[in-house]
Amino acid sequence: MDKNRIEKAIKEILYAIGENPERDGLKETPRRVAKMYQEIFSGSQEEAATLLMKTHELEHDEMVILKDIPFYSMCEHHMVPFFGKCHIAYIPQNKRIVGISKLVRIVETLSKKLQVQERLTTEIAEVIMNSLDPKGAAVVLTARHLCMEMRGIKKAGAHTITSVVRGIFRNDIKTREEFLKLIE
């Protein structure tokens, strides 16, 4: 990530909106924004699938659910945040389970780049399916989008819900319903 280039761009934006980047309250803003961007866009430099390379052997073939995982991302259309909760389920097979913190890290890694909620939901499910080869995976994201709350239609508090179901969650309605009931 080119922090110097980001700093120059932020300084230009400040000039473009009629501010003086040299005034006391703004002198350090370009540096702070560059440092923040390095953190909030760090997912662009990471490969999420590597987080699931280490698995554990366990005779468990029932649903594993992580509920209410907080996430923050940046809308690729307006470059403002969207944030909310992620719910993940998978059903292991072939005695392959993964540490639950790794699933949280997948959400964190994939959300730390310019995103749209629909793609983020799909990417989380696909990484789980491709890396763990489970019987199925399900992901639901509920989020608020500041691009919709701060500008445009200005509907504060509206939630967008996206879901992706793969494998048994797609093919077996009872399994899907069990997941949805458990994350209520």
LINJO-V297958 format. One record per pair of residues at least 12 apart in sequence whose ideal C-beta (glycine too) atoms are under 8 Angstrom apart, sorted by sequence separation. I is the first residue (numbers start at 0). GAP is how many residues later the second one is. If there is no record, write none. Layout:
<<I:GAP> <I:GAP>>
This chain:
<<13:12> <70:12> <124:12> <69:13> <70:13> <89:13> <109:13> <124:13> <143:13> <144:13> <69:14> <70:14> <109:14> <124:14> <143:14> <13:15> <69:15> <70:15> <87:15> <123:15> <143:15> <144:15> <13:16> <68:16> <69:16> <142:16> <143:16> <67:17> <68:17> <106:17> <109:17> <141:17> <142:17> <66:18> <68:18> <105:18> <120:18> <141:18> <9:19> <10:19> <67:19> <68:19> <87:19> <120:19> <140:19> <141:19> <9:20> <65:20> <66:20> <120:20> <140:20> <65:21> <85:21> <105:21> <119:21> <139:21> <140:21> <7:22> <64:22> <65:22> <105:22> <139:22> <140:22> <6:23> <9:23> <64:23> <65:23> <139:23> <5:24> <6:24> <9:24> <64:24> <116:24> <138:24> <63:25> <102:25> <137:25> <138:25> <6:26> <62:26> <63:26> <116:26> <137:26> <5:27> <6:27> <62:27> <63:27> <136:27> <137:27> <5:28> <62:28> <63:28> <116:28> <136:28> <137:28> <61:29> <135:29> <136:29> <3:30> <60:30> <135:30> <136:30> <2:31> <5:31> <60:31> <135:31> <137:31> <2:32> <39:32> <59:32> <60:32> <134:32> <135:32> <136:32> <40:33> <63:33> <81:33> <97:33> <133:33> <134:33> <135:33> <2:34> <39:34> <57:34> <65:34> <68:34> <97:34> <135:34> <2:35> <59:35> <68:35> <78:35> <81:35> <135:35> <0:36> <58:36> <63:36> <70:36> <87:36> <95:36> <135:36> <0:37> <57:37> <59:37> <65:37> <70:37> <95:37> <128:37> <56:38> <65:38> <68:38> <72:38> <75:38> <85:38> <89:38> <95:38> <128:38> <137:38> <56:39> <57:39> <71:39> <72:39> <73:39> <74:39> <75:39> <76:39> <93:39> <124:39> <135:39> <0:40> <55:40> <56:40> <70:40> <72:40> <73:40> <74:40> <75:40> <87:40> <91:40> <92:40> <123:40> <124:40> <125:40> <139:40> <54:41> <55:41> <73:41> <74:41> <92:41> <120:41> <124:41> <137:41> <54:42> <55:42> <72:42> <89:42> <91:42> <92:42> <119:42> <120:42> <121:42> <0:43> <54:43> <55:43> <90:43> <91:43> <116:43> <120:43> <139:43> <0:44> <53:44> <72:44> <89:44> <90:44> <117:44> <53:45> <89:45> <90:45> <116:45> <51:46> <89:46> <90:46> <72:47> <89:47> <53:48> <88:48> <89:48> <70:49> <87:49> <88:49> <51:50> <87:50> <88:50> <50:51> <86:51> <87:51> <86:52> <85:53> <86:53> <50:54> <51:54> <85:54> <86:54> <50:55> <85:55> <84:56> <47:57> <83:57> <84:57> <47:58> <50:58> <83:58> <84:58> <83:59> <82:60> <83:60> <47:61> <81:61> <82:61> <47:62> <81:62> <45:63> <81:63> <81:64> <42:65> <79:65> <80:65> <81:65> <42:66> <45:66> <79:66> <41:67> <42:67> <79:67> <42:68> <43:68> <42:69> <43:69> <77:69> <41:70> <42:70> <43:70> <70:70> <74:70> <76:70> <79:70> <40:71> <74:71> <39:72> <40:72> <70:72> <74:72> <38:73> <40:73> <77:73> <60:74> <47:75> <51:75> <83:75> <51:76> <90:76> <54:77> <90:77> <48:78> <52:78> <81:78> <90:78> <47:79> <51:79> <51:80> <88:80> <48:81> <48:82> <90:84> <88:90> <88:93> <88:94> <86:96> <62:112> <64:114> <62:115> <66:115> <62:116> <66:116> <64:117> <64:118> <62:119>>
